[in-house]
Amino acid sequence: MIVGLAGLAVLAFAGNSLLARAALADGATEAGVFSAIRLTAGALVLLPFLRGRPTTSDIPGAAALLVYVAGFSFAYLTLPAATGALILFGCVQASVMTIGIVQGDRPSFASWAGLAIALSGLGWLFLPGSEGAAIGPAAMMAVAGLAWGLYTIIGRRGTDPTRNTAASFLLAAPLALPLILLDQSLPSLSGVILAVVSGALTSGLGYVIWYRVTPHLSLATTATVQLATPIIAALGGAALLAEPLTVDIAVAGGLIVGGIVLTIRK
């Protein structure tokens, strides 16, 4: 059950990367309006599950969600789906495990080794001569990864994942509206549809599933299992968006999968 739900969540995460690239890469929409529509669609589909008004305890989750969505969208204006997902979830893994250690979690030697191997896959993309990412978009995606790691930690503490996710989206959606002012053109119908699907399905419902899974996983496993996302994003990008599967992505992906296997081998 838990493995199946985790798999669905990872597919949703990869779907977000593919939907964002499909909407942003060809100019169907721009990053500001994509972020605003995505959060609004997520808020609307989850609104029936809110059960009461958001409270001040929901503000940290909403802030982390907003930073993640904004950084994610603006980074994907130029980053390929696979590269963006590698940076995003490499930073997620590092942030979640760091927070876990601060909170008293003591990863096993295998978990440390898995982390090191998986992060070496991320580092591979930035070696001299590799097909690395531009510093600006990579930095925005790294910030998004740190914010998503924090959002994951916050979600582990909640007792009602559906209600907490709904509250985060409802609070974050209006705060994303000023991002539209950074855009220079109006979105096309296809861009709006892609943003709505990303917000309602792969974000809103996908995050509810993830919030249900994370309390049953250790922090090390929670961080590392998400690193399957770039592999799915790379395959999806090649099949659906005609993005090339380069040697660098293949090597980085192999290292990440190796880290996942080592960390969750039990």
N, C-alpha and C positions, 0 to 999 in steps of 0.2 A: 504493500500500500504506500508506504513512505517513499520507496524507490520510484514507484510509478508517478506519484505526485511531483517528486523532484525532477523527474524526466520531463513532465509537462511544463514545469516552471522554466527549465533550461531552454526548451523549445520556444517558450514565450519570449525569453530574453533575446534569443537569436532572432526571432521574428521582429522584435523592435529594431534591431540593427538593420535588417533587410528593408523594413518599411521606411525607416528614416532615409536610408540611401536612395531608395526608389523615389521618394518624394523630394529630396534635397539635391541630389546629384544632377538631375536634369532640369532643375529650376521650376518644378511643378508647384513648389511652395518655398518659402524662406524659413529660416530657423526660428524667428520670433513667433510667427503665427502658427508654425507647426507645434511649438512648445505649448502655446496657449490652447490650441484646439485639442491636443493630446490630453492635457490635464483636465480640460472641461468635459471631454467625452468620458474620461475615467470617472469624474465626479458624478456625472449624470447616471451612468450605468450602475454605480454603487450607492447612489442616494437612497434607494429603498432599504438598504441595510444599515443606515447610519444609526437609527434608534436613539434619537436625542441630538442635541446640539454638540458641536465640537467644544472641547474645553481647552484650558491652557496647557494641559498635559499633551495635547495633540500638536502643539506648535513646533517642537523640535523635529518631529517626523515630517511635518509639512515643509519646514525649511530645508531639510535634507533632500526631500523629494524635488523641490523646486530647483535647487542647485544642480542636482543630478540631471534633471530633464533639460535645463538650459545649457549646461556644459555639453551634454550629449548631442543636442541638436546642432549647436554651432560648430562643434568638432566635425560632425558628419557632413558639413558642407563640402569638405575636401577629403577626409579620410575614407579609404575603402572600408567596406563592412568588416572584413576580417581583421585588418590592422586596428581599427577602432575598438573592436571587441577584445582583442588581445590586450590593448592598453587599459581599457576599462576594467576588465576582470582581473588583470594582474594587480592593479591598484586596489581593487576590492579585496582580493585575498590578503594583501599585505596589511590593509587597514583593519580588517576584521580580526586577523590573528594578533596584531599589535594591541588592539583594544582588549581582546581576550586575555592576553598576557598581563596587561595592566590590572584587569579585574581578577587576576589570580589563576587563570587557566594555565595549565602546564602541558603544552603539547609534547607528545612522545618524540623520540629520535626520528622515527619514520615520518611523522608529520613535519618535523623540521626539514628533513631531507626532501620530502615531497614539495614543500614550499620553495626550497632552494632550486630544485630542478624546474619547477613550473615557472618561477620568476626568471630563471636563466633563459627560458623560451621567450619571455618578453624582452629581455636584454638583447637577444639575438637580432631583433629587428633594428637595433640602433648601433650595431657594430659598423665600423668604417667599411664602406663598400656594399653594405646591405641596402635593400630597398626600404629604408626607414621613413618615418613620417616627419612632416614639417613640425618645428618646435611649437609654434602657436597652437595649432589644432591638437597636437599631442598633449600639450599642457592642459587645454580645456577638457580633454577626455580624461586625463589623470585626475583633475578636480572632480569630475563627474563620478569617477570610480571611488574616490574617497568619500563623497557624499552618499553613494549607494551603500558602501560598507557601513557607514553610520546608520543609514536607514534600516539596514538589515539587523543591526544590533538593537535598535529601538524596537523593531518588530518582534524580536525574541522575547521582549519583556511583557508584551501585551497578552491579555487573556481572550480577546475577541478579535481575531485577525481581520475579519470582514469589516467590522465596524471601524477599527483603527485605520485601515486602508482608505475607507470611504471618507473619514474625517481628514486625513492627510490630503487627499485629492481636492476635497471641497475647500480647504483653506489655501492650498497652493494655487488653484486655478485663477482666482482674481489677481493674485500677486504676479502671475505670468503675463498679464495683459500689457504692461508697459514694454515688454520685449518686442511687441509688434512694431513699436516706433523705430526699431533698428532695421526693419525691413525696407526694401526699396521698391517692391512690387506686390501686387495682390496675388493670392494663391489661385491656382486653377482648380477645377472641380475634382480632378484626379488627386491633386495634392491634399485637398480637404478630406476626401474619402480615405486616403492612406493615413492621415493624421487621426481621423476618427477611429479607424480600425486599431491603430496603435494604442490609442488611449483607452478604448472600451474593452478590447479583447486581450491583446498581448501585454498591456500595462495593468489596467484595473483588475481584471479577473486573474491574470497571471501572477500579480503580486499577492492577491488573496491566497492563492495556492501556495506561494513561497512562504508567506507568513505562517501557514499551517504546518509547513514542513520543518522550518528552522528550529522550533523548540525541541524537536526529536533528534537533532544532529549536534555533534560537538562543533565548537567554533571553527576548529581546523577543517573539519569536513564541510561545514557550511561554506567556508571560504573557497576551498579547493574544488568542490563539485561544480561551482559556477564556471570554472575555467574550461568546462566542456563547451561553453557557449561559442567561443571563437572558432572552434572546429566546425560546428554547425553553420555559423555565419559564413565561414570561408566556402564551404560546399554550396550553401544557398546563394552566395554572391556569384559564384562561378556559374551555377545552373540558371539562375533567374536574372542576374544583372550583368552577365558577361564580364565579371571582374576576374582577372587572371589568378590562377593558383601558382604562385611563385615558389621557388626553392626555399626562399627565406621563410615564407609562411608555412611550408611543409615541415621544415626543421623546427620552427618555433612551436607548431602544433604538436609535433611528436614529443618534444620536451614537456609540454603542458600535459598531454595525456599521461606521460610517464609519471609526472608528479601527482596527478589525480589517482592513478592506480596505487601508487605507494602510500598515499595518505589514507585512502578509504579501502585498503585491501581486506579489512575485516568484514 
